[in-house]
């Protein structure tokens, strides 16, 4: 699904440090909100029946964008970013993840600050990912079938194997099903590095650097 995007984030400096998968998952679970909100427009789209089907479908759509948009990236990068954003917005719980990233600081933030960070977080992620996509058009991505019965579960881990010139990487996606039946990405672990946990640490570090000035953190998010 987003394996190539996660690799782009890692290479682009959005994620730092490494953690064991289990420990990192425990960190992100503590601050994940209980409900996943989905925009009404998104609920009108066809819903894959399983988390694995959702991951596979988005992977195919993303690879199609990469293959046809090499020249567009050079000629009209904003149009290219829009294509990527349009694909990801219905299937990635950006606001949900942003809330988890803010962790305890979410409670002290104003509504305007929460919305501003969610918007900044999403645009920064999409643009950074989109810039790195062109390098991964020749990757072979395989969705690993579930090892047991996951029917009826509202949270499912989906694993993909990403084979490229530098070897094969394993990506684990945590997919959550909303009340409307949509499967949404809520966290990613790449070769033991937990994306959600690392973003939490990055936000906390930025808060310390800016002496708990949330507005300053939002304004400079993605610059380092």
C-alpha positions in Angstrom: 0.0 0.0 0.0 2.2 2.8 1.3 5.4 0.9 1.5 7.1 3.2 -1.0 5.8 6.2 0.8 7.2 5.0 4.2 10.6 4.5 2.5 10.4 8.0 1.1 9.6 9.4 4.6 12.5 7.5 6.1 14.9 8.7 3.4 13.6 12.2 3.6 14.3 12.5 7.3 10.7 12.6 8.6 11.4 9.6 10.8 14.3 9.1 13.2 15.6 6.4 15.5 14.5 2.8 15.7 12.4 0.8 18.1 11.3 -2.8 18.5 7.9 -3.4 16.9 6.2 -4.5 20.1 7.4 -1.6 22.3 6.6 0.9 19.6 3.1 -0.4 19.1 2.5 -0.1 22.8 3.5 3.5 22.7 1.1 4.5 19.8 -1.8 2.5 21.3 -1.8 4.5 24.5 -2.6 7.8 22.7 -4.7 6.6 19.8 -8.3 8.0 19.9 -11.0 5.4 20.2 -13.0 6.5 17.2 -11.9 7.0 13.6 -13.7 9.8 11.8 -14.4 9.6 8.1 -15.6 12.4 5.9 -19.0 11.9 4.4 -17.7 12.1 0.9 -15.4 9.2 1.5 -18.2 6.9 2.6 -19.8 7.1 -0.8 -16.8 5.4 -2.5 -16.7 1.6 -3.0 -15.5 -0.1 0.1 -13.1 -3.1 -0.1 -14.4 -6.0 1.9 -11.3 -6.6 3.9 -8.3 -4.7 5.2 -6.0 -6.7 2.9 -8.1 -5.9 -0.1 -8.0 -2.2 0.8 -4.2 -2.3 1.1 -3.8 -4.1 -2.2 -6.2 -1.7 -4.1 -4.4 1.4 -2.9 -1.0 -0.1 -3.8 -2.2 -0.7 -7.3 -3.6 2.8 -7.6 -0.5 4.4 -6.2 1.8 2.5 -8.6 -0.4 3.6 -11.5 0.1 7.2 -10.4 3.9 6.8 -10.1 4.2 5.3 -13.6 2.2 7.9 -15.4 3.3 11.0 -13.5 7.1 11.1 -14.0 6.9 14.1 -16.4 4.0 15.7 -14.4 6.3 16.0 -11.4 8.7 18.1 -13.4 6.1 20.1 -15.3 3.4 20.7 -12.6 4.4 19.4 -9.2 1.4 20.8 -7.5 -0.9 18.8 -9.8 1.1 15.7 -9.0 0.8 16.4 -5.3 -2.9 16.8 -5.7 -3.2 13.4 -7.4 -1.4 11.7 -4.5 -3.4 13.6 -1.9 -6.7 12.7 -3.6 -5.7 9.0 -3.4 -4.5 9.0 0.1 -7.0 11.2 1.9 -9.9 8.7 1.9 -7.7 5.8 3.0 -5.3 7.4 5.5 -6.7 8.6 8.8 -4.6 11.8 8.8 -6.5 13.6 11.6 -6.5 10.5 13.7 -2.8 10.0 13.3 -2.1 13.7 13.9 -4.1 13.5 17.2 -1.9 10.5 18.3 1.2 12.4 17.3 0.3 15.3 19.5 -0.3 12.9 22.4 -0.8 14.6 25.7 -0.3 18.0 24.0 -3.6 17.5 22.1 -5.5 18.2 25.4 -3.9 21.5 25.9 -4.2 22.7 22.3 -7.0 24.8 21.2 -9.4 23.6 18.5 -7.8 25.9 16.0 -4.3 24.5 16.9 -5.5 21.0 16.5 -7.0 21.7 13.1 -3.9 23.6 12.0 -1.6 20.8 13.0 -3.7 18.1 11.3 -3.7 20.2 8.1 0.1 20.8 8.3 0.8 17.2 9.1 -1.2 16.0 6.1 0.2 18.4 3.6 3.8 17.8 4.8 3.4 14.0 4.6 1.8 14.1 1.2 4.4 16.4 -0.4 7.3 14.6 1.1 6.0 11.2 0.0 5.1 12.4 -3.4 8.6 13.7 -4.1 10.0 10.3 -3.3 7.6 8.2 -5.3 9.3 8.4 -8.7 12.2 6.4 -7.4 10.1 3.4 -6.6 8.3 2.6 -9.9 10.2 -0.7 -10.3 9.4 -2.1 -6.9 7.6 -5.4 -6.5 5.1 -5.2 -3.7 3.3 -8.3 -2.4 0.5 -8.3 0.2 0.9 -11.3 2.5 -2.4 -13.1 3.1 -3.6 -13.2 6.7 -2.4 -16.3 8.7 -5.7 -16.7 10.5 -9.4 -15.6 10.4 -9.6 -11.8 10.7 -13.2 -11.5 9.8 -15.2 -9.4 12.3 -12.1 -7.6 13.6 -12.2 -3.8 13.5 -8.4 -3.5 13.7 -6.2 -5.7 11.4 -2.5 -5.8 10.7 -1.6 -6.2 7.1 1.9 -7.1 6.0 3.5 -6.3 2.7 6.9 -7.4 1.3 8.6 -4.8 -0.8 11.3 -6.2 -3.1 13.8 -3.8 -4.8 17.4 -3.6 -5.8 18.5 -3.2 -2.2 16.7 -6.3 -1.0 13.3 -7.0 0.5 11.7 -5.0 3.3 8.7 -5.9 5.4 6.0 -3.3 6.1 3.2 -3.8 8.7 0.1 -1.6 8.4 -2.4 -1.2 11.2 -5.7 -0.8 9.5 -8.8 0.3 11.4 -12.4 0.0 10.2 -14.7 2.9 10.8 -18.4 2.6 11.7 -19.2 3.2 8.0 -17.1 0.2 7.0 -14.1 2.1 5.5 -10.7 0.6 6.1 -8.2 3.3 7.1 -4.5 3.3 7.7 -3.7 4.3 11.3 -0.1 3.3 11.7 2.9 1.8 9.9 5.9 -0.2 11.0 8.8 -0.6 8.6 11.5 -3.1 9.5 10.8 -2.5 13.2 10.6 1.3 12.9 7.2 2.5 14.1 6.1 5.6 12.1 3.5 6.7 14.6 5.8 6.3 17.6 8.6 8.2 15.9 6.3 11.1 15.0 5.2 11.3 18.6 8.8 11.6 19.7 9.5 14.2 17.0 6.5 16.3 18.2 7.5 16.0 21.8 11.1 17.0 21.0 9.8 20.0 19.0 7.7 21.1 22.0 10.7 21.0 24.2 12.8 23.0 21.7 10.1 25.6 21.4 9.3 25.7 25.1 5.8 24.2 24.7 4.8 26.8 22.1 2.4 24.7 19.9 2.0 27.4 17.3 5.8 27.5 16.8 5.9 23.7 16.5 3.1 23.8 13.9 4.8 26.6 12.0 8.1 24.7 11.8 6.8 21.1 11.4 8.6 19.3 8.6 11.4 21.8 8.3 14.0 19.6 10.1 
